[in-house]
Amino acid sequence: MKTEWDYTERAQTYDMRADYSQKAVNKLLQKTGCSPDKPVADIGAGTGKLSKMLLNFGLTVSAVEPNDNMRKYGIENTKNKSISWSEGTGENTGLDDSLVYAAFFGSSFNVVNQQMALKEVSRILVPGGWFGCMWNHRDVEDPLQKEIENIITSFLPNYDYGLRRQNPSSEISDSGLFSKVFHIEERFNVSMKTTDIVDAWKSHDTLFRQSDGKFSDIIKEISNILTAEEYLVPYFTRIWFSNCLVEKQDWRSEAYKWSQNTI
């Protein structure tokens, strides 16, 4: 499926990106009351980075991914698990009405029409189900990350990370479909080989789309400053999540109780 954000050429290196903070994801699943008897969806599932964590929690996952190449890697990364993969987008998942207890977007809510995606999520959720979106953000106050930022802006003075570094709370609230928006943030470090760091940058479509033909040069400059074999890279996993307001029948009271009394 062809979409505006095309990761076909970056699917192989996408897996080099850091996993989300285990602590942050565990908090999300606990606070939303997810359990093995409540199916969830991973929308924009990519190569299965988030899906694998959901599966490790014992959940049954419906993974939706528009890009054929990304989905191919995702299927391979999660084979023989309680997961089904399908082609679809955040705005049109292709999933049945009231199918899942929670729908999560891992580094994908920034590449959709957010209001259309929220409406679609409310359709596929059971009553009172949960929406969540998350990203990993490098700690750009770290000296090495500052140096990388300086390289990028030396080539692209007006470089913009776009929606992936913006707080989506107002978009979620403005939809009128969800209740109070909650936030989880965890800082963590990832030990990464230099080759993996470079590969992770090669998968960075936000940078590629703004690079004006300079993408390879930027990657080369980043590679040139990485003189050690391995680095400790600091990240934040940032998660926003909210309870669906749409009135239905199943699971409504339980999910609503979590949103009002537990968080």
Phi, psi and omega in degrees: 000129181274128177230168181300318178266106186252109182263015185307314184279352183245006183298319185295324181271349182299326181294346179282349177294153180294145171292162175287158176301124178299321180298317181294315181294320177300318178300315180301311184292325178289317183290333178268357177074026178292142180206164186303337181272004182238104183295150180230164176240144172246108187261127189072049192289346176059233180265010175093019182303308180283322181305319180299322179290322177294319178296321179294339176278357179091014184271155171264129192240134165257110183261126181244125182212126183283332187273124184300318184290317177298317182295324178300314178293322179298317179298317179294320182289343184234021184297148180065026177245171181278070185214143172240138180251140177213159178274132179176175180236173177296330180275338181213085186287333186080002179277157181289158174301143173051041185273324191235153178280331180212147176232123185243143176243110177262104181057035181227347182290342179279349184250017179239166165286108194294322179292320177294321180293320179295322177296318178295320178299317180298332178288318186274347180280148167290164181303131180073013179291181191241139169253140175213143174226149185210156175216154164264128176241126173298144174283099187284000173275347176294137185306315180295319180293326175298319179296320177295317178300321179295323177297313182299312183288339175293328176273323187230084184302333182256024182302137185226125178286349175067211188292339185293340178249013179257147177289119183272008186304317183293322177297318180296313181294319183295340180294335183073008184256350187227157182271210182304140179265128180254159185224138174234136177219130178225130175267140180206163180245143178236126175279119185230136172292151180303319180298324179288323177298314180297317178297322178298320177293328178296338181270003189277094185288330177300316177293315182301317184293336180257001192283346175052044178081005184255009187303311181298322179294320179295314179299320180297318180293320176298316179299323184294331181273352181268085187269343177273166179281335186211149180224153171264110186258122181273133180230160163244131163266123181241126186233137171238137182210154185204158183267132182289137182269349185299127182279120172223206184250301189294139168063002186302307187296321182294311181295320181295322178299320178301316185291329184271326191245339189263325188275000000 
